[in-house]
Amino acid sequence: MRALRRNAVFYLMMVPVFIYFVTFCYYPLARGLLISFQKFRVIGDRPFVGWANYEHVLHDPNFWRMLGNTFVIGGGILLLGFAAPLAVALSLSEISRTWFKKLTQMVLYIPHLFSWVVVAGLWIFMLTPDGGLVNEIRAWFGGRPIHFLAEKDYGRWMMVLSAVWKDAGYVCIIYLASIVSLNPSLFEAARIDGANRWKLVRYLTLPQLVPTMKIVMMLNTMGILRIFDQILVMKNPAIERSVDVIMIYTYESGILKFDMGVANAASFLVIMLTLMLTLVVRRATRYDEG
């Protein structure tokens, strides 16, 4: 009781945070779980239908097609979004000119601040076959124009690359913050012993970045099944069957068809899959071992 009185101010400061999470996170989550077992109606009774909504989702071919697309696109983002920022961060850490390093960091980080509407506009402008930057460069070398965002062979790759391009600067900053915190005396001792730059990176930098790598891997893993904004604004009828993801399924079921029971059932399947995937990656990377 004495400790409670002594820290009363801090507990009062936590009350608005607690109210926020209960109101906007836990209550909607519990409400959504309830709706997933109901036949949802705006007006009138909402009878319970048991597992019917979940059975509808699991027997829907579109659900499995979109889930497959999600794992392909999300897996590409997971792997490339993990490796590319790491390579850039290691390269920037070797640059001695501070002004150039800061300028590069700023240029890389700016796309992370853009909404997906802006990013989609930029990529559509760059990839359009009629005057787009990429196709103009191809024309210099005699290449034919390619509509990257309207051909199935390129659609998924464009989704992966645009997502990595958008968030690479943010992840790169995380890696750089860890690199800066490394003990410089270790590197000086290794240089005295004759280690070159490659050996410094391989035997000193990378091993000490393992905890940060695990954090980045976990953050990327939790976002695999939550891809939505990017696909919604960048897809088109020509490639939608190969790029539609699981969150598009919930959007179409809940917003376009107004079948909230099915939409919530699909959403909770996504939550369960995300939990399982996170636990698998956590165990595989030995996250708790540091």
ChimeraX attribute file (.defattr): number of C-alpha atoms within 10 A of each C-alpha:
attribute: neighborCount
match mode: 1-to-1
recipient: residues
	/A:1	6
	/A:2	7
	/A:3	7
	/A:4	10
	/A:5	10
	/A:6	10
	/A:7	11
	/A:8	12
	/A:9	10
	/A:10	11
	/A:11	12
	/A:12	10
	/A:13	10
	/A:14	12
	/A:15	10
	/A:16	11
	/A:17	11
	/A:18	10
	/A:19	12
	/A:20	12
	/A:21	12
	/A:22	13
	/A:23	12
	/A:24	10
	/A:25	11
	/A:26	13
	/A:27	12
	/A:28	13
	/A:29	15
	/A:30	10
	/A:31	11
	/A:32	19
	/A:33	16
	/A:34	14
	/A:35	23
	/A:36	26
	/A:37	21
	/A:38	23
	/A:39	18
	/A:40	19
	/A:41	14
	/A:42	8
	/A:43	6
	/A:44	7
	/A:45	10
	/A:46	14
	/A:47	12
	/A:48	15
	/A:49	15
	/A:50	12
	/A:51	12
	/A:52	17
	/A:53	23
	/A:54	21
	/A:55	12
	/A:56	14
	/A:57	19
	/A:58	15
	/A:59	11
	/A:60	11
	/A:61	11
	/A:62	16
	/A:63	21
	/A:64	15
	/A:65	17
	/A:66	21
	/A:67	19
	/A:68	17
	/A:69	19
	/A:70	25
	/A:71	16
	/A:72	19
	/A:73	26
	/A:74	25
	/A:75	17
	/A:76	20
	/A:77	25
	/A:78	24
	/A:79	15
	/A:80	18
	/A:81	25
	/A:82	21
	/A:83	18
	/A:84	16
	/A:85	24
	/A:86	22
	/A:87	12
	/A:88	20
	/A:89	23
	/A:90	17
	/A:91	11
	/A:92	19
	/A:93	13
	/A:94	11
	/A:95	11
	/A:96	9
	/A:97	9
	/A:98	10
	/A:99	10
	/A:100	12
	/A:101	16
	/A:102	12
	/A:103	11
	/A:104	14
	/A:105	19
	/A:106	13
	/A:107	11
	/A:108	21
	/A:109	20
	/A:110	13
	/A:111	18
	/A:112	18
	/A:113	13
	/A:114	13
	/A:115	12
	/A:116	21
	/A:117	13
	/A:118	13
	/A:119	21
	/A:120	22
	/A:121	13
	/A:122	12
	/A:123	19
	/A:124	17
	/A:125	15
	/A:126	17
	/A:127	21
	/A:128	19
	/A:129	19
	/A:130	13
	/A:131	14
	/A:132	18
	/A:133	16
	/A:134	17
	/A:135	20
	/A:136	19
	/A:137	13
	/A:138	14
	/A:139	13
	/A:140	9
	/A:141	8
	/A:142	9
	/A:143	11
	/A:144	12
	/A:145	18
	/A:146	17
	/A:147	16
	/A:148	22
	/A:149	23
	/A:150	17
	/A:151	13
	/A:152	15
	/A:153	12
	/A:154	15
	/A:155	22
	/A:156	25
	/A:157	18
	/A:158	18
	/A:159	23
	/A:160	21
	/A:161	15
	/A:162	19
	/A:163	24
	/A:164	23
	/A:165	21
	/A:166	20
	/A:167	20
	/A:168	24
	/A:169	25
	/A:170	18
	/A:171	25
	/A:172	24
	/A:173	19
	/A:174	17
	/A:175	22
	/A:176	19
	/A:177	13
	/A:178	17
	/A:179	19
	/A:180	10
	/A:181	8
	/A:182	14
	/A:183	12
	/A:184	11
	/A:185	9
	/A:186	12
	/A:187	17
	/A:188	13
	/A:189	11
	/A:190	17
	/A:191	14
	/A:192	9
	/A:193	9
	/A:194	10
	/A:195	15
	/A:196	11
	/A:197	12
	/A:198	10
	/A:199	13
	/A:200	16
	/A:201	16
	/A:202	11
	/A:203	12
	/A:204	16
	/A:205	19
	/A:206	16
	/A:207	11
	/A:208	16
	/A:209	16
	/A:210	15
	/A:211	18
	/A:212	17
	/A:213	22
	/A:214	19
	/A:215	16
	/A:216	17
	/A:217	21
	/A:218	19
	/A:219	14
	/A:220	20
	/A:221	24
	/A:222	17
	/A:223	14
	/A:224	20
	/A:225	22
	/A:226	18
	/A:227	18
	/A:228	18
	/A:229	14
	/A:230	17
	/A:231	19
	/A:232	19
	/A:233	14
	/A:234	22
	/A:235	20
	/A:236	15
	/A:237	7
	/A:238	13
	/A:239	19
	/A:240	18
	/A:241	15
	/A:242	21
	/A:243	27
	/A:244	26
	/A:245	29
	/A:246	27
	/A:247	24
	/A:248	20
	/A:249	22
	/A:250	24
	/A:251	19
	/A:252	14
	/A:253	18
	/A:254	17
	/A:255	12
	/A:256	9
	/A:257	12
	/A:258	15
	/A:259	19
	/A:260	23
	/A:261	27
	/A:262	27
	/A:263	26
	/A:264	25
	/A:265	27
	/A:266	26
	/A:267	21
	/A:268	17
	/A:269	16
	/A:270	18
	/A:271	15
	/A:272	12
	/A:273	14
	/A:274	18
	/A:275	13
	/A:276	12
	/A:277	17
	/A:278	20
	/A:279	15
	/A:280	13
	/A:281	16
	/A:282	17
	/A:283	12
	/A:284	9
	/A:285	18
	/A:286	12
	/A:287	17
	/A:288	9
	/A:289	7
	/A:290	10
